[in-house]
Every structure is written in C-alpha cells, then in structure tokens.
Amino acid sequence: MRTTSRYRAAARMIAAIGVVSLVAACSGSGGAPGGGATGGAATGGYPDQNITFVVPFSAGGPTDTVTRMIAEPMAAKLGGKIVVQNVEGAGGTVGAGEVARAEPDGYTVLMHHIGMSTAPALYQNLGYKPLESFEMVGLVTEVPMTIVARKDFEPATLQDLVTYVKANANKVTLANAGIGAASHLCGLLFQTAAGVKLQEVPYEGTGPALTDLVGGQVDFMCDQTTNTSGQISAGEVKAYAVTTPERVKSLPDLPTTTEAGLPKLQVSVWHGLYVPKGTPQEVVQKLTEALKVALADQKVIDQMAKLGTAPVPAEDATPQAHRAKLEEQLGTWAKVIADAGVKAS
Ligand code: ASP
C-alpha cells in the first residue's frame, strides 16, 4: 500500500477511535509516523508535540489493547500526548517497517510483539533488521495464548480438536493475523503438534478475527488472553487450553496444553517498545522511564491481571533486557520456522 493512503487510513482510524491524551481528546493530529517532527527531540524539551504509538495490527486486538493500557500513564509521566495509530498488514511487518523508516526523533514509537523475532525468517524482503533498525525502549508484558473456537464447533476438548481437524483437514479453517503474527506461530505449532496442515484465514489483526469467530465465519484460532478473555468468560467462544506451563489465574478452569495432551504447544507473546535507530539516547531514556512508571501503575496492573497477564518486572523494562530477549528469540524462531518449512514471500 502506498504510504500516503496508509497514513490517510490511519488518520481516519484515529478519528474513529480517539486519542489517549493527558489533556484532551484530539483526532489525527499526530500525522504521518515520523513525518511531523519539529526537531525538539534531542533537547530537554522532549516531548513538545504529540508522540505517535504505532500498533502494527488492527484496532481492538490484543496488541492495540496493551498499547492503549500503557499509553495514558506514559503520556502522564512524559508530560505530553500519545496518539495511537494502527498501521496493519503482513503480520505486523508493514507497521514495523514504517517505524524503522520514520524520523529518529522519539515521536514515532512502535509497539510490537514476538512477531519482531519471527519476521526475518519468514519474509525475504522485510526492509528492516530487528536488531539494527531500531533502538529498544524496553519489554512490556508477556501474554499467554489460548486456543479458541466458534461456540458451536464440534470438538469438546483439545484432544477432540486434534482428532477432528485430522479427519476434516480440508474443511476446517484456522484464523490468524497474517504470517509471522503470534496467532500464525501458535497455529503453526498446533499443526505441527497435531501433524496436520489446515486452511489458514489471514486477517490484519485478531481483533477482527475474533469478531468473525464469534460470528461463526471461521472455526478456530490461537490468540492472546488480552483479546480472548472477555469472550471466553462470557461463553461467546469455546476455549480448549492455554499455551503456558501454568494455568492463567483469571481463567482458572482452562487447562494448560500440557494438561490437555499437547505439551509441545507452548508459546507466550512478549511485547516491547521500539524507536527508530538513531533516536537520541536521552529520548530513549525518557521513554524507558515512562514505560517503567506505566508498568508500576496499579490501574495497568489490574487491567492486565483481568486479561490474564502482568507487566514485566522493572529490570526487564529496559533497552538491555529487551535487546537480549530479541536476540534470543530471533535464534529460537529461526529454527522453529526453518523446521516447519514456512515462508511468506
Ligand atoms: N494477536 C495478533 C497476533 O496474532 C496481533 C493483534 O491483532 O494484535 O499477533
């Protein structure tokens, strides 16, 4: 998609879903990611204009939810406004690419998740390098995933699901948020563990995928508790398991994949904040400090707990811990993806 129309679409999205602001709601004033800087970033005056947080998936999905949770307390600490923009597409790589190419002035910040570490193994022409194109601000949270299906989907348990999809591989549909997204990876792990290849239905985020799942347009998917908790608790979807070694406190009846018989299906979705390479260190530091304050905010802790997750410990909300995590995860996923033989383009 051409950049200008992408930005226009993003501006319309902002107008529709609003702005996180300390002062007042304002629509679309963030402009193009990285395009509106006035050069104040390297000074002690940062921030002196709106900061844009780019979410590389649809509004209303799990990445968007976590971003909006921390944006308000971060804006309060920074003494400015944060505008959230959804720049979706290609499993989160479109939004990440936009931020990699943005002005390195601290006014364009990317929230991304595990997908940052999977994309290089999947996309041949990514246009950015995770470790080289960004400065890391800090880790944010690590979110369990759940395997959920439309309410009237036949299989009752995870074992039933495996049996069912094997027998009906040509007609079962598995939703995801595009190649390299967390839902894609989790779906990949499921298919590997079950020994089956299914028809995948890609969305620009699991927000709209969940809507379709509730509406019965797709059969099942894997997604973060930050998106699925409400629908699981309300009985709007059928939930089979959570993909972490321990059960999730807010969903106490949901078995783990190990309990449910697929111990190899383990994944949790770490999130971090990035700015373009070359962003002044004092600006990165201010963002890191604001992130730490947001993660210690009781409202954020409570909101996350309700959705099955928690902020990372303070020592992980740092550029150093973030870089170490990304380095480790790039290696881990390169191997899993090579073994699975998957490619996006
Ligand atoms: N949960 C999505 C994923 O599969 C991302 C999103 O929609 O926020 O990665």
Residues whose N, C-alpha, C, O or C-beta is under 5 A from the ligand:
A	BS01	LIG	F57 S58 G61 P62 T63 D64 A177 A181 A182 S183 H184 G205 T206 G207 Q224
